[in-house]
Amino acid sequence: MELELKKEQFACYQALPQLSENREETTETIVPDYLPDIARIVDASGCLFLRSREIADGKAQVSGTVRMTLLYVAEDAQGMKSFEYTLPLDETIEGRALSGSADSCLDGRLCSCEVRMLNPRKVFTRVNVELTLTPYVPASLSVCSGVKEQEAYKIETLCEKKDIGIIRAIREKDFTFSDEVLLSGTKEPIQELLRTKCALRVTDCKSIGNKIVLKGVARLDAIYLDESGNLASMSSELPFSQILDGLAEEEGETTVRASLRLTGAEIHVGSESEPDNNRAISLRLYISAFTAVREVKSVCCVVDLYSTAYDLTAKTETVELCDSAALVLREQLVREKIETGAEVQTVLATDVIFSSAGVSGGGESASLRATANLRVLYLDENAVPLLSERRSEVLLETDLPGSGQARVQDMYAGEIAASVGADGVELRFPVTFAVSVAETPRYPCLQSLEAEECGKKDENVPSLVLRAMKQGERLWDIAKLYRTTVEAILAANELKEESAAVIGKLLLIPRRR
């Protein structure tokens, strides 16, 4: 006869293994008619905008653009010029994990960009983009906490309290962030913006009540011509915050993991109240935030059971849920020297582009690594703008919690300090690795239980057994073996609790009638 089980059901989401794609895009671009010919390319930089992703038929269609800015020296002594152009990004990511997924978290990184002059009016561009997609599918965790007809069938259960982490909710929000940056009083006003770059970073994300409070920073870097016609630069970090809907009811400890992606940007000289203010830079950023809310639930699970009067047949299944644990941050200080080949008068801008990030090993002997492309834009002794680059390998030996699969989710450089030397520029900056450890906990779950009358072989067993408890044995194990109860053994031996039983000491084992 099949017995009815007491079960607790938890609706949740399962984070499936990430899908990664590296894409290379190329294009040829004509210099706009209103600009002079190119004499020499000084610098080329890009910004990745990921606007949308749509999942259908086991495929994810990703749409976005790479906005390039080309900084060059014009012919006929017309000074520094720049212009922007875009490379469309329409990619398809395939994977079985996408079938049936309800949503996904999309991340991207511009790993490299290369621009070379084909002729004074045309340039060739090659960019490499890394896309990462994490699918989420609806799931249900079923936990057996007991048997409804336990007393009638004289069933003994062994229960354990377990803390189970599940993804309770995923939330997404598109928002706009606007702010202004004012030049310091020591700098001349802006004549023309030549190049701007923006990057986003999450600084904090937590659940407060039924809301999610997300905090982040937008970093703005700009190169411009001042009113005297000289090249100058500025950088600023602008904090922002957003509130998203969280859980209606929290039953356990919650943590929130957040991801930001830039979908668009508008940057110009002037402020909203003073459009002609050439000491201000206004920016409007279009941002998409994705959050996964993880909750730890404390549940009581049946891990073993037997009957003193019936033969039980139990069917169990092992449930696996890929956990969305919080990120682990590890920091490494980097110090590298870039040889310039010319005397440096002024450092205009520094930049670090990361690629090929990975993890080897795990636990107490993990190695985090990445390739860093270091770039320095500077003026030489003749005030000529030049760019020097160097590739460097960043390696950090560290320890990671847990034993799951580790992955570098993100990495970024902190404030870069540049020191000019006799033969180059020394850069010093911290590198932060944001590492996720994807644990896949396995939970044995009782699915069904059947009870049958005991056979005749159990009718002739002795009503009392004398035996000693062995090393590593519990009273539960003895009680199950002889179809009695732990309480009966304790009472027969005048013991108050199970810990009072001594290994090797004889115990009276009464059979339950």
C-alpha positions as CSV (number, residue, x, y, z in Angstrom):
1,M,0.0,0.0,0.0
2,E,1.3,3.4,-0.9
3,L,1.5,5.9,1.9
4,E,0.9,9.6,1.7
5,L,4.0,11.8,2.4
6,K,4.2,15.2,4.0
7,K,6.0,17.4,1.5
8,E,7.1,21.1,1.4
9,Q,7.2,22.6,-2.0
10,F,9.5,25.6,-2.8
11,A,9.1,27.5,-6.1
12,C,12.5,28.7,-7.2
13,Y,14.8,29.3,-10.2
14,Q,17.8,27.2,-11.3
15,A,20.9,29.0,-12.7
16,L,22.2,26.8,-15.6
17,P,25.8,26.7,-16.7
18,Q,27.0,29.9,-18.5
19,L,27.3,30.1,-22.2
20,S,30.2,32.1,-23.6
21,E,31.0,33.3,-27.1
22,N,33.9,35.3,-28.4
23,R,33.0,37.3,-31.5
24,E,35.2,39.3,-33.9
25,E,33.7,42.1,-35.9
26,T,35.4,44.1,-38.7
27,T,34.4,47.1,-40.8
28,E,35.9,49.7,-43.1
29,T,34.9,53.3,-42.3
30,I,35.1,56.5,-44.4
31,V,36.2,59.7,-42.7
32,P,33.2,62.1,-42.6
33,D,33.3,64.8,-45.3
34,Y,33.5,67.6,-42.8
35,L,36.8,66.4,-41.3
36,P,40.3,66.7,-42.8
37,D,42.4,63.7,-43.9
38,I,44.2,61.5,-41.5
39,A,47.9,62.0,-41.2
40,R,48.4,59.7,-38.2
41,I,46.2,57.6,-35.9
42,V,46.9,58.4,-32.3
43,D,44.3,56.3,-30.5
44,A,41.2,54.2,-31.0
45,S,38.9,53.1,-28.2
46,G,35.5,51.5,-28.0
47,C,32.5,51.2,-25.7
48,L,30.2,48.2,-25.8
49,F,26.4,48.7,-25.7
50,L,24.3,45.5,-25.3
51,R,20.7,46.6,-25.9
52,S,18.6,43.4,-25.9
53,R,18.5,39.6,-25.9
54,E,15.7,37.4,-27.0
55,I,15.4,33.7,-26.4
56,A,13.5,31.4,-28.7
57,D,13.8,27.8,-30.0
58,G,16.9,27.2,-27.9
59,K,18.8,30.3,-29.2
60,A,19.5,33.7,-27.8
61,Q,19.6,36.6,-30.2
62,V,21.9,39.4,-28.8
63,S,21.7,42.9,-30.3
64,G,24.0,45.8,-29.6
65,T,26.7,48.0,-31.0
66,V,30.3,48.9,-30.4
67,R,30.8,52.7,-30.5
68,M,34.3,53.5,-31.6
69,T,36.1,56.8,-31.2
70,L,39.1,57.5,-33.5
71,L,41.6,60.1,-32.3
72,Y,44.0,61.3,-35.0
73,V,46.4,64.0,-36.2
74,A,45.0,65.8,-39.2
75,E,47.0,66.7,-42.3
76,D,48.0,70.3,-43.2
77,A,48.7,71.1,-39.5
78,Q,45.0,71.2,-38.5
79,G,45.7,69.7,-35.1
80,M,43.9,66.9,-33.3
81,K,40.6,65.6,-34.6
82,S,38.2,62.8,-33.7
83,F,35.0,61.1,-34.9
84,E,32.7,58.4,-33.8
85,Y,31.3,55.4,-35.7
86,T,29.6,52.2,-34.8
87,L,29.9,48.5,-35.5
88,P,26.6,46.6,-35.3
89,L,26.6,43.5,-33.1
90,D,23.9,40.9,-33.9
91,E,25.0,37.5,-32.5
92,T,23.3,34.2,-31.9
93,I,24.2,32.1,-28.9
94,E,23.1,28.5,-29.0
95,G,22.8,25.9,-26.2
96,R,20.5,23.2,-24.9
97,A,20.4,25.1,-21.7
98,L,18.4,27.9,-23.4
99,S,15.4,25.5,-24.1
100,G,12.8,26.3,-21.5
101,S,14.7,29.1,-19.9
102,A,12.5,31.9,-18.5
103,D,15.1,34.6,-18.5
104,S,18.8,35.2,-18.7
105,C,21.6,37.5,-17.5
106,L,23.6,39.0,-20.3
107,D,27.1,40.3,-19.8
108,G,29.7,41.5,-22.3
109,R,33.3,42.8,-22.5
110,L,35.2,44.6,-25.2
111,C,38.4,42.6,-25.1
112,S,40.4,44.4,-27.9
113,C,40.1,46.9,-30.7
114,E,42.5,47.5,-33.5
115,V,42.3,50.4,-36.1
116,R,44.7,51.0,-38.9
117,M,44.7,53.5,-41.8
118,L,44.0,52.2,-45.3
119,N,44.3,55.6,-46.8
120,P,43.9,59.2,-45.5
121,R,40.1,58.9,-45.9
122,K,39.5,55.3,-44.8
123,V,40.2,53.1,-41.8
124,F,39.9,49.4,-41.0
125,T,38.6,48.3,-37.6
126,R,38.7,44.9,-35.9
127,V,37.1,44.4,-32.4
128,N,36.8,41.3,-30.2
129,V,33.8,41.0,-28.0
130,E,33.2,38.4,-25.2
131,L,29.5,37.7,-24.5
132,T,28.3,35.7,-21.5
133,L,24.8,34.4,-21.0
134,T,23.5,32.8,-17.8
135,P,20.1,31.1,-18.4
136,Y,17.6,30.8,-15.5
137,V,14.7,28.2,-15.6
138,P,11.8,27.8,-13.2
139,A,12.3,24.9,-10.8
140,S,10.6,23.4,-7.7
141,L,12.3,21.9,-4.7
142,S,10.3,19.2,-2.9
143,V,11.3,18.2,0.6
144,C,9.8,15.3,2.5
145,S,9.2,16.2,6.2
146,G,7.2,13.2,7.3
147,V,4.6,10.5,6.7
148,K,0.9,11.3,7.2
149,E,0.0,7.8,8.6
150,Q,3.1,7.5,10.7
151,E,1.5,6.3,13.9
152,A,-0.8,3.8,12.2
153,Y,2.1,2.1,10.5
154,K,4.5,2.4,13.4
155,I,7.0,4.3,11.4
156,E,10.1,5.9,12.9
157,T,11.7,8.8,11.0
158,L,15.2,10.3,11.3
159,C,15.0,14.0,10.4
160,E,17.8,16.5,9.9
161,K,17.7,20.2,9.7
162,K,19.3,21.5,6.5
163,D,20.0,25.0,5.3
164,I,19.1,25.1,1.6
165,G,20.0,28.0,-0.6
166,I,17.6,28.6,-3.5
167,I,17.1,31.4,-6.0
168,R,13.7,32.8,-5.0
169,A,13.4,35.5,-7.6
170,I,15.0,37.2,-10.6
171,R,14.4,40.9,-11.2
172,E,15.4,43.2,-14.1
173,K,15.0,46.9,-14.5
174,D,16.0,49.4,-17.2
175,F,16.7,52.9,-16.0
176,T,18.4,56.2,-17.0
177,F,21.1,57.8,-15.0
178,S,21.9,61.5,-15.6
179,D,24.6,63.6,-14.0
180,E,27.0,66.5,-14.6
181,V,30.8,66.8,-14.0
182,L,32.4,70.2,-13.5
183,L,36.1,70.9,-14.4
184,S,38.3,71.9,-11.5
185,G,39.1,75.6,-11.2
186,T,42.7,75.0,-12.3
187,K,41.7,73.7,-15.8
188,E,40.8,75.8,-18.8
189,P,37.3,75.5,-20.3
190,I,36.5,72.9,-22.9
191,Q,36.7,73.9,-26.6
192,E,35.9,70.4,-28.0
193,L,35.3,66.9,-26.6
194,L,37.5,64.4,-28.5
195,R,37.0,61.2,-26.7
196,T,34.8,59.9,-23.8
197,K,34.5,56.5,-22.2
198,C,32.1,55.1,-19.6
199,A,32.2,52.0,-17.4
200,L,29.8,50.7,-14.8
201,R,30.5,48.8,-11.6
202,V,28.2,47.4,-8.8
203,T,29.3,48.6,-5.4
204,D,26.5,47.1,-3.2
205,C,23.3,45.2,-3.6
206,K,21.1,44.1,-0.7
207,S,17.5,43.2,0.1
208,I,15.8,45.6,2.6
209,G,12.2,44.6,3.4
210,N,10.4,43.8,0.1
211,K,12.8,45.9,-1.9
212,I,16.2,45.5,-3.5
213,V,18.6,48.5,-3.1
214,L,21.3,48.5,-5.8
215,K,24.2,50.9,-5.7
216,G,26.8,51.4,-8.4
217,V,29.4,53.7,-9.9
218,A,29.7,55.1,-13.4
219,R,33.3,56.1,-14.3
220,L,33.7,58.8,-17.0
221,D,37.0,59.4,-18.7
222,A,37.3,62.3,-21.2
223,I,40.0,63.8,-23.5
224,Y,39.4,67.3,-24.9
225,L,40.9,70.4,-26.4
226,D,40.9,73.3,-24.0
227,E,40.3,76.9,-25.1
228,S,44.1,77.3,-25.8
229,G,44.0,74.4,-28.1
230,N,45.9,72.1,-25.8
231,L,45.1,68.5,-25.1
232,A,43.7,67.8,-21.6
233,S,41.9,65.0,-19.8
234,M,39.6,64.5,-16.8
235,S,38.1,61.5,-14.9
236,S,35.3,61.2,-12.5
237,E,33.4,58.5,-10.6
238,L,29.7,59.2,-10.3
239,P,27.6,57.1,-7.8
240,F,24.0,56.1,-8.4
241,S,21.4,53.9,-6.9
242,Q,18.2,52.2,-7.9
243,I,15.3,50.4,-6.1
244,L,13.9,47.1,-7.5
245,D,11.0,44.9,-6.3
246,G,12.2,42.2,-4.0
247,L,10.5,39.3,-2.2
248,A,7.0,39.8,-0.9
249,E,7.9,37.8,2.2
250,E,11.3,36.8,3.4
251,E,11.6,33.6,5.4
252,G,15.4,33.3,5.7
253,E,18.6,35.1,5.1
254,T,18.7,36.7,1.6
255,T,21.6,37.8,-0.6
256,V,21.3,39.5,-3.9
257,R,23.7,39.2,-6.9
258,A,23.5,42.0,-9.4
259,S,24.8,42.7,-12.9
260,L,24.9,45.9,-14.9
261,R,25.1,46.5,-18.6
262,L,25.3,49.7,-20.6
263,T,22.7,50.0,-23.3
264,G,23.4,53.5,-24.5
265,A,25.1,56.8,-23.6
266,E,24.8,60.5,-24.4
267,I,27.7,62.8,-23.4
268,H,28.2,66.4,-24.3
269,V,29.6,69.7,-23.1
270,G,27.3,71.9,-21.1
271,S,24.7,71.4,-18.4
272,E,20.9,71.1,-18.4
273,S,20.5,74.5,-16.9
274,E,23.4,76.1,-18.7
275,P,23.8,74.5,-22.2
276,D,26.6,76.9,-23.0
277,N,28.6,76.2,-19.9
278,N,32.0,74.9,-21.3
279,R,33.2,73.9,-17.9
280,A,30.6,71.2,-17.5
281,I,30.1,67.7,-19.1
282,S,26.7,66.2,-19.0
283,L,26.0,62.5,-19.4
284,R,22.9,60.4,-19.7
285,L,23.5,56.7,-19.4
286,Y,21.0,54.0,-20.3
287,I,21.5,51.0,-18.0
288,S,19.9,47.6,-17.5
289,A,20.2,45.9,-14.1
290,F,19.7,42.2,-13.5
291,T,19.4,40.7,-10.0
292,A,19.1,37.2,-8.6
293,V,17.7,37.0,-5.1
294,R,19.0,34.0,-3.1
295,E,17.3,32.9,0.1
296,V,18.6,30.4,2.6
297,K,15.7,28.2,3.9
298,S,16.0,26.1,7.0
299,V,14.0,22.9,6.4
300,C,13.5,19.6,8.2
301,C,14.2,16.6,5.9
302,V,13.5,12.9,6.4
303,V,16.9,11.3,5.8
304,D,16.0,7.7,7.0
305,L,12.9,5.8,8.1
306,Y,11.7,2.3,9.0
307,S,8.7,0.6,10.5
308,T,8.7,-1.7,13.5
309,A,5.6,-3.5,12.1
310,Y,5.7,-3.3,8.3
311,D,8.2,-3.7,5.5
312,L,8.8,-0.4,3.8
313,T,9.8,0.2,0.2
314,A,11.1,3.8,-0.3
315,K,11.9,5.5,-3.6
316,T,14.3,8.5,-3.4
317,E,15.6,10.9,-5.9
318,T,18.6,13.2,-5.7
319,V,17.6,16.7,-6.5
320,E,20.3,19.0,-7.9
321,L,20.0,22.8,-7.8
322,C,22.7,25.1,-9.2
323,D,23.1,27.7,-6.6
324,S,23.6,31.4,-7.3
325,A,26.1,32.2,-4.5
326,A,27.4,35.7,-3.9
327,L,30.5,36.8,-5.6
328,V,33.9,36.5,-4.0
329,L,36.2,39.4,-4.5
330,R,40.0,39.0,-4.6
331,E,42.4,41.9,-5.2
332,Q,45.9,42.0,-6.6
333,L,48.2,45.1,-6.8
334,V,49.9,45.5,-10.3
335,R,53.0,47.5,-11.0
336,E,54.2,47.6,-14.6
337,K,56.4,49.9,-16.7
338,I,55.6,50.9,-20.2
339,E,58.6,52.0,-22.3
340,T,57.7,55.0,-24.5
341,G,60.8,55.6,-26.6
342,A,60.4,59.3,-26.1
343,E,60.5,61.7,-23.2
344,V,57.1,62.1,-21.6
345,Q,55.9,65.6,-20.9
346,T,52.3,64.9,-19.8
347,V,50.3,61.7,-19.3
348,L,46.8,62.4,-20.8
349,A,45.1,59.1,-20.2
350,T,45.7,55.6,-19.0
351,D,43.6,52.5,-19.7
352,V,43.5,48.8,-18.9
353,I,41.6,46.3,-21.1
354,F,41.3,42.8,-19.7
355,S,40.8,39.6,-21.7
356,S,41.3,35.8,-21.3
357,A,40.3,35.8,-17.6
358,G,40.1,32.3,-16.0
359,V,40.5,30.2,-12.9
360,S,42.6,27.1,-12.4
361,G,42.5,24.8,-9.3
362,G,40.1,25.6,-6.5
363,G,39.7,25.6,-2.7
364,E,42.9,26.6,-1.0
365,S,45.0,26.5,-4.1
366,A,43.2,28.5,-6.7
367,S,44.9,30.6,-9.4
368,L,43.2,33.6,-11.0
369,R,44.7,34.9,-14.2
370,A,44.0,37.4,-16.9
371,T,45.7,39.2,-19.8
372,A,45.9,43.0,-19.3
373,N,46.5,45.4,-22.2
374,L,48.0,48.5,-20.7
375,R,47.7,51.8,-22.7
376,V,49.2,55.2,-22.0
377,L,48.3,58.3,-24.1
378,Y,50.8,61.1,-23.5
379,L,52.5,64.2,-24.9
380,D,56.2,64.0,-25.7
381,E,58.7,66.8,-25.2
382,N,57.4,68.5,-28.4
383,A,53.7,68.2,-27.2
384,V,53.1,65.6,-29.9
385,P,50.4,63.1,-28.8
386,L,51.6,59.4,-28.8
387,L,50.3,56.1,-27.5
388,S,52.3,53.3,-26.0
389,E,50.9,49.8,-25.2
390,R,52.1,46.7,-23.4
391,R,50.5,43.3,-22.6
392,S,50.9,41.9,-19.1
393,E,49.8,38.7,-17.4
394,V,48.0,39.2,-14.1
395,L,48.3,36.2,-11.8
396,L,46.9,35.8,-8.3
397,E,47.3,32.8,-6.1
398,T,44.5,32.7,-3.6
399,D,41.9,30.5,-1.8
400,L,38.3,30.2,-2.8
401,P,35.4,29.0,-0.6
402,G,33.5,25.8,-1.5
403,S,34.3,23.1,-4.0
404,G,32.1,24.2,-6.9
405,Q,33.1,25.3,-10.3
406,A,34.8,28.7,-10.1
407,R,34.5,31.4,-12.8
408,V,35.8,34.9,-13.2
409,Q,32.5,36.8,-13.4
410,D,34.1,40.2,-13.8
411,M,37.3,42.1,-13.2
412,Y,38.2,45.7,-13.2
413,A,41.1,48.0,-12.4
414,G,41.0,50.6,-9.6
415,E,42.5,54.0,-9.8
416,I,45.6,54.0,-11.9
417,A,48.6,56.0,-10.7
418,A,51.1,57.0,-13.4
419,S,54.7,58.0,-12.7
420,V,56.8,59.4,-15.5
421,G,60.4,58.1,-15.6
422,A,63.4,58.6,-17.7
423,D,62.5,56.0,-20.3
424,G,58.8,55.4,-19.8
425,V,55.7,55.5,-17.6
426,E,55.2,53.3,-14.6
427,L,51.6,52.3,-13.8
428,R,50.4,51.1,-10.4
429,F,46.8,50.0,-9.8
430,P,44.7,47.4,-8.0
431,V,43.0,44.7,-10.0
432,T,39.8,43.2,-8.5
433,F,38.7,39.7,-9.6
434,A,34.9,39.0,-9.0
435,V,34.7,35.2,-8.8
436,S,31.6,33.1,-8.7
437,V,31.7,29.6,-7.2
438,A,28.8,27.7,-8.7
439,E,27.9,25.1,-6.1
440,T,25.6,22.3,-7.1
441,P,24.2,20.9,-3.8
442,R,22.5,17.5,-3.9
443,Y,19.5,16.9,-1.8
444,P,18.1,13.3,-1.3
445,C,14.3,13.6,-1.5
446,L,11.8,10.8,-0.6
447,Q,9.4,10.5,-3.6
448,S,7.2,7.6,-2.6
449,L,6.7,5.0,0.2
450,E,4.9,1.7,0.2
451,A,4.1,-0.5,3.2
452,E,3.5,-4.3,3.3
453,E,2.8,-6.8,6.1
454,C,5.9,-8.4,7.6
455,G,6.6,-11.9,6.5
456,K,6.6,-15.0,8.8
457,K,10.4,-14.8,9.1
458,D,9.9,-12.0,11.6
459,E,7.6,-13.9,13.8
460,N,10.3,-16.1,15.4
461,V,12.8,-13.4,16.3
462,P,13.7,-13.0,20.0
463,S,11.9,-10.3,22.0
464,L,15.1,-9.3,23.7
465,V,18.7,-9.0,22.4
466,L,21.9,-8.3,24.3
467,R,24.6,-6.7,22.2
468,A,27.2,-3.9,22.4
469,M,27.3,-0.7,20.3
470,K,30.1,-0.7,17.8
471,Q,32.5,2.1,16.8
472,G,30.7,4.6,14.5
473,E,27.3,3.1,15.2
474,R,24.3,5.1,16.4
475,L,21.4,3.9,18.5
476,W,19.2,4.7,15.5
477,D,21.2,2.1,13.5
478,I,20.6,-0.6,16.2
479,A,16.9,0.3,16.6
480,K,16.4,0.0,12.8
481,L,18.2,-3.3,12.7
482,Y,16.1,-4.9,15.4
483,R,12.8,-3.1,14.5
484,T,12.6,-1.3,17.8
485,T,12.8,2.4,18.8
486,V,15.6,4.5,20.2
487,E,13.2,5.5,23.1
488,A,12.7,1.8,24.0
489,I,16.5,1.1,24.1
490,L,17.1,4.1,26.3
491,A,14.3,3.1,28.7
492,A,15.5,-0.6,28.9
493,N,19.0,0.6,29.8
494,E,17.9,3.4,32.0
495,L,19.7,6.0,29.8
496,K,18.6,9.6,29.7
497,E,20.0,10.4,26.3
498,E,21.7,8.8,23.3
499,S,25.1,10.3,24.2
500,A,25.1,8.2,27.4
501,A,25.5,5.0,25.4
502,V,29.1,3.8,25.6
503,I,30.9,2.1,22.8
504,G,31.6,-1.6,23.6
505,K,29.2,-1.7,26.6
506,L,26.4,-4.3,26.4
507,L,22.9,-3.0,25.8
508,L,19.5,-4.5,26.2
509,I,17.6,-4.3,22.9
510,P,13.9,-4.9,23.4
511,R,11.8,-5.7,20.3
512,R,8.8,-3.4,19.9
513,R,5.4,-5.3,20.1
